[in-house]
Amino acid sequence: MHYQKVCKAQFLSRPNRFIARVMLDTEEVTVHVKNTGRCKELLMPGAAVYLSESDNPNRKTRYDLIAVEKSNLLINMDSQAPNKVFEEWVETGAFLPNLTKIKPEYTHGDSRFDFYLEQGDKKHLVEVKGVTLEENGVVRFPDAPTERGVKHIHGLMAAREEGFECWLCFVIQMSPVSYLEPNDVTHPAFGEALRTAAASGVHVIAVDCGVCPDSLEIKSQVPIRL
């Protein structure tokens, strides 16, 4: 996926989870943050960030904050990006071959999953999770408690019992990394549910992304340590 009209700025502050103040050239401006997570380890005063300029003249903010530099990593922060790059990856046939149907946003039971796929007589449900939390090459999910994430895992397990092939795909919005693990300190219930799901036959995979200031693309699978 590609962004238009990307420029570099310096992060100053984040008054709330929706906006940030940045220094763009010599002007202090307010920008929209495309990630409502905490991201405190990323959005540090003085950090280099990347902005995408909107063509919509009716917006309150002219720019979206989409990426940030952290040491030697460029990390995409756009929470909408993982689904977009995953769909592009699926369309190339790199995820599963010979798909006959790709449907985003599919409701099954009491959950809405990111993708429903058909592969001959096989039916697949896929939930995608974006990952931005990294420390010394190790990435973890979630970065904050997510009851919705636990619900999705239980929904996948239930669908698996009904005959679906079920997948939980972590899209790591950076590269390179060593491995992914559940963030048991932040949300132990998520880690417990993830391990139960993997043991019950839900496919759990992680992929990293090549990140440029103006683009994001899935590269390769990353080891998971449960």
C-alpha positions in Angstrom: 0.0 0.0 0.0 1.1 3.5 -0.7 0.6 7.0 0.8 0.4 10.2 -1.1 2.3 13.4 -0.3 4.4 12.2 2.6 6.7 14.6 4.5 8.9 14.4 7.6 8.3 16.3 10.9 9.4 16.2 14.5 7.0 15.0 17.2 6.3 17.4 20.0 3.3 16.2 22.1 0.1 14.3 22.0 -2.8 16.3 23.7 -5.1 13.3 23.3 -5.2 10.0 21.5 -6.6 11.5 18.3 -4.2 14.3 17.6 -0.5 15.3 18.0 1.5 18.5 17.8 4.5 18.3 15.5 7.1 20.7 14.1 6.8 20.7 10.3 9.6 22.8 8.8 9.4 25.9 11.1 5.7 25.6 11.8 4.0 23.9 14.8 0.9 22.1 13.5 -1.8 19.8 14.8 -2.1 16.4 13.0 -4.4 13.4 13.2 -2.9 10.3 14.7 -4.0 7.2 12.8 -3.6 5.0 15.9 -5.7 5.4 19.1 -3.4 3.1 21.1 -1.0 4.4 23.8 2.2 4.2 21.7 4.1 5.9 24.5 7.3 4.1 23.6 7.1 5.4 20.0 5.8 9.0 20.3 8.6 10.5 22.3 9.3 14.3 22.2 11.8 14.9 19.4 11.1 11.7 17.5 11.1 11.9 13.7 7.6 11.2 12.3 6.1 11.0 8.9 2.9 12.7 7.8 0.6 12.0 4.9 -1.2 15.1 3.5 -4.9 14.9 2.8 -6.6 16.3 -0.2 -9.9 16.8 1.7 -10.3 20.6 2.2 -13.1 20.0 4.8 -10.9 18.2 7.3 -10.0 19.8 10.6 -6.4 18.5 10.3 -4.4 18.6 7.1 -2.1 15.7 7.9 -2.2 12.2 9.2 0.7 10.9 11.3 1.5 7.5 9.8 5.0 6.4 10.8 7.8 7.1 13.4 11.5 6.4 13.6 12.6 4.4 16.7 16.4 3.8 16.8 17.2 2.0 13.6 13.5 1.0 12.9 10.9 2.8 10.9 7.5 1.8 12.3 4.2 2.3 10.6 1.6 3.4 13.1 -1.5 3.5 10.9 -4.0 1.1 12.5 -5.9 0.7 9.3 -2.8 -0.4 7.3 -2.6 -4.0 8.5 -5.9 -5.0 6.9 -5.0 -3.2 3.7 -1.6 -4.8 3.3 -3.0 -8.2 4.3 -5.7 -7.9 1.6 -3.1 -7.0 -1.0 -1.0 -10.0 0.2 -4.0 -12.3 -0.1 -4.7 -11.0 -3.6 -1.2 -12.0 -4.8 -1.9 -15.6 -3.8 1.0 -15.6 -1.3 -1.2 -16.3 1.7 -3.3 -19.1 0.3 -3.4 -20.3 -3.4 -6.4 -20.6 -5.6 -8.8 -18.5 -3.6 -12.2 -18.1 -5.2 -13.7 -15.5 -2.9 -12.2 -12.7 -0.7 -14.7 -10.8 1.5 -13.6 -8.2 4.1 -15.6 -7.6 7.2 -17.5 -10.8 7.7 -19.9 -11.4 10.5 -20.1 -14.9 12.0 -21.9 -15.6 15.3 -21.5 -12.6 17.5 -18.2 -11.5 16.0 -17.1 -9.6 12.9 -13.9 -10.9 11.5 -11.6 -9.1 9.2 -11.8 -11.6 6.2 -13.8 -14.5 4.9 -12.0 -16.5 2.2 -13.1 -19.4 0.1 -10.7 -21.9 -1.4 -12.6 -24.6 -3.2 -14.8 -26.2 -0.6 -12.7 -24.8 2.2 -14.0 -21.8 4.1 -11.6 -19.6 6.0 -12.0 -16.9 8.7 -9.1 -14.5 9.3 -8.6 -12.0 12.1 -5.8 -9.5 11.5 -3.9 -7.7 14.4 -1.4 -4.9 13.8 1.7 -4.9 16.0 3.8 -1.9 16.8 5.2 -2.7 20.3 8.9 -3.7 20.0 11.8 -4.1 22.5 15.3 -5.4 21.6 14.0 -7.1 18.5 11.0 -8.8 20.2 7.5 -7.7 19.3 4.5 -8.2 21.6 0.8 -8.0 21.3 -1.3 -6.4 22.7 0.1 -3.0 23.8 -3.0 -2.5 26.0 -5.7 -4.8 27.3 -8.1 -5.9 24.6 -11.2 -7.6 25.6 -12.3 -7.4 21.9 -9.2 -9.3 21.0 -10.0 -12.1 23.4 -13.6 -12.2 22.1 -12.2 -12.6 18.5 -10.0 -15.5 19.6 -13.0 -17.3 21.2 -15.0 -16.6 18.1 -12.3 -18.2 16.0 -12.3 -21.3 18.2 -16.0 -21.7 18.0 -15.9 -21.3 14.2 -13.2 -23.9 14.1 -15.5 -26.4 15.8 -18.1 -25.7 13.0 -15.7 -26.6 10.3 -14.0 -23.3 9.3 -10.3 -23.0 8.8 -9.5 -20.2 11.2 -6.5 -17.8 11.3 -5.1 -15.2 13.5 -2.5 -13.1 11.6 -0.3 -10.6 13.4 0.9 -8.0 10.9 4.1 -6.5 12.4 4.4 -3.0 11.1 8.2 -3.0 11.0 11.2 -5.1 10.0 13.5 -6.8 11.0 12.4 -8.4 14.2 13.4 -11.6 16.0 10.1 -13.1 17.1 6.6 -12.3 18.4 5.2 -13.3 21.7 1.9 -12.5 23.6 2.2 -9.6 26.0 1.3 -11.5 29.2 2.2 -8.7 31.5 -0.2 -6.3 29.9 -3.1 -8.7 29.2 -2.6 -12.3 30.5 -6.1 -13.3 29.4 -5.1 -12.6 25.8 -2.0 -14.8 26.0 -4.0 -17.6 27.6 -6.7 -17.5 25.0 -4.0 -17.4 22.2 -2.3 -20.5 23.5 -5.6 -22.3 23.8 -6.6 -21.3 20.3 -3.3 -22.5 18.8 -3.6 -25.9 20.6 -7.2 -26.3 19.3 -6.3 -25.9 15.7 -6.6 -22.2 15.0 -3.7 -21.1 12.8 -1.6 -18.4 14.4 1.0 -16.7 12.2 3.0 -13.5 12.2 4.4 -11.6 9.2 6.7 -8.5 9.1 6.5 -5.6 6.8 8.9 -3.6 4.7 8.3 0.0 5.7 9.1 3.1 3.8 7.8 6.6 4.7 5.3 6.3 1.8 4.6 2.6 1.7 4.0 -0.7 3.5 4.3 -4.2 2.2 4.2 -7.7 3.8 7.6 -9.4 3.6 7.9 -12.8 5.3 6.8 -14.9 8.2 8.2 -14.3 11.7 8.6 -16.9 14.5 6.0 -16.9 17.3 6.9 -18.0 20.8 3.8 -18.9 22.8 
